[in-house]
Amino acid sequence: MGEYQHSIDPKGRLFIPARFREGLGDSFIATRGLDHCLFLYPRGEWERIEKKLKEIPFTRADARAFIRLFFSGACECEIDRQGRSLLPASLREFARIIRDVVVIGVSNRVEVWAKEEWVRYREQAENIYEQVAESIDELGL
């Protein structure tokens, strides 16, 4: 849980907030997320997702496309002694990350957003937040 603002250093390293380092461990998997953000998964969660994705029939073109992009963008990242992790250039480019980022906790993963993309997304989502809450009322929130 939570939202933190940070900057990518000139070498492409991101400071991972301590709260998220605990959950991610010393190394984690980073990949392309949805809505132009990055998904960071602890190793155990990644293995669970990988197992589920293997069950999807590869005869479906949409499933093949998603799985190819999801896995081809994935890489193992390590956290250094200063709490930083190098995000590959290809993932930074995908997420439109240049310097300022927002790091958020979302249930089973951490998401990394270019600050401008997060602000844009959040403004759009806030406009429909209550409508969506009403439509998922059966969750008993």
C-alpha positions in Angstrom: 0.0 0.0 0.0 1.0 3.6 -0.3 2.3 6.1 -2.9 5.8 7.6 -3.0 7.4 10.1 -5.3 11.0 9.6 -6.4 13.4 10.3 -9.2 15.4 8.0 -11.5 19.1 8.7 -11.2 21.3 9.3 -14.3 22.2 5.6 -14.4 18.6 4.5 -14.5 18.3 3.4 -10.9 15.2 3.8 -8.8 15.1 4.1 -5.0 12.7 1.5 -3.8 10.8 2.7 -0.6 11.7 0.6 2.5 8.1 -0.6 2.9 8.2 -2.1 -0.6 11.7 -3.5 -0.3 10.5 -5.7 2.5 7.8 -7.3 0.3 9.9 -7.5 -2.9 13.0 -9.0 -1.2 16.6 -8.7 -2.4 15.6 -9.4 -6.0 12.3 -9.2 -7.8 10.8 -9.4 -11.3 10.0 -6.2 -13.2 7.9 -6.3 -16.4 5.6 -4.3 -18.6 2.4 -3.4 -16.7 -0.9 -2.1 -18.0 -1.7 1.6 -18.7 2.0 2.3 -19.3 3.3 1.5 -15.9 5.8 -1.2 -14.7 4.8 -4.1 -12.5 7.3 -5.3 -9.9 6.6 -8.7 -8.4 8.3 -10.6 -5.5 9.7 -13.9 -6.8 6.9 -16.1 -5.2 4.1 -14.0 -6.7 5.8 -14.0 -10.1 5.9 -17.8 -10.0 2.2 -18.0 -9.1 1.3 -15.7 -12.0 3.6 -17.6 -14.4 1.8 -20.9 -13.4 -1.6 -19.3 -14.1 -0.5 -17.9 -17.5 0.8 -21.3 -18.5 -2.8 -22.6 -18.2 -4.2 -20.2 -20.8 -4.7 -21.9 -24.1 -1.9 -20.8 -26.5 -4.4 -21.3 -29.4 -5.9 -17.9 -28.5 -4.2 -15.1 -30.4 -5.0 -12.5 -27.8 -3.5 -14.7 -25.0 -0.4 -15.3 -27.0 0.1 -11.6 -27.6 -0.3 -10.7 -24.0 1.9 -13.6 -22.7 4.7 -12.7 -25.2 4.7 -9.0 -24.2 4.4 -9.8 -20.5 7.3 -12.3 -20.5 9.6 -10.7 -23.1 9.6 -7.5 -21.1 10.4 -9.3 -17.8 13.7 -9.2 -16.1 15.2 -10.0 -12.7 16.2 -6.9 -10.7 18.3 -6.6 -7.6 18.2 -4.0 -4.9 21.6 -2.6 -3.9 22.7 -1.6 -0.3 21.3 1.9 -0.8 17.8 0.5 -1.7 18.1 1.2 -5.4 17.4 -1.0 -8.4 18.4 -0.5 -12.0 15.4 -0.4 -14.2 16.3 -1.6 -17.8 16.1 1.1 -20.5 13.5 -0.9 -22.4 11.1 -0.9 -19.4 11.7 2.8 -18.7 11.0 3.6 -22.3 7.8 1.5 -22.3 6.6 3.3 -19.1 7.6 6.7 -20.5 9.9 7.2 -17.5 12.5 9.9 -17.9 13.1 11.3 -14.4 10.2 11.7 -11.9 8.3 8.6 -10.9 5.5 7.6 -8.6 5.9 4.2 -6.9 2.6 2.7 -5.6 1.6 -0.5 -3.8 -1.2 -2.4 -5.3 -2.1 -5.6 -3.5 0.3 -8.2 -4.8 2.7 -6.0 -6.7 4.4 -2.6 -6.8 3.7 -0.3 -9.7 6.2 2.3 -11.1 4.7 5.2 -13.1 6.2 8.2 -14.9 4.8 11.0 -12.7 3.0 12.7 -15.6 1.3 9.4 -16.6 0.2 8.7 -13.0 -1.3 12.2 -12.6 -3.2 11.8 -15.9 -4.4 8.3 -15.0 -5.4 9.2 -11.4 -7.4 12.2 -12.6 -9.3 10.0 -15.1 -9.8 7.3 -12.6 -11.0 9.7 -9.9 -13.8 10.8 -12.2 -15.3 7.3 -12.2 -14.2 6.1 -8.8 -17.6 6.2 -7.2 -19.4 4.7 -10.2 -17.0 1.8 -10.2 -17.4 1.4 -6.5 -21.2 1.2 -7.0 -20.8 -1.4 -9.8 -18.6 -3.7 -7.6 -20.8 -3.3 -4.5 -21.1 -7.0 -4.4 -17.6 -7.2 -3.0 -18.9 -5.8 0.2 -16.4 -2.9 0.6 
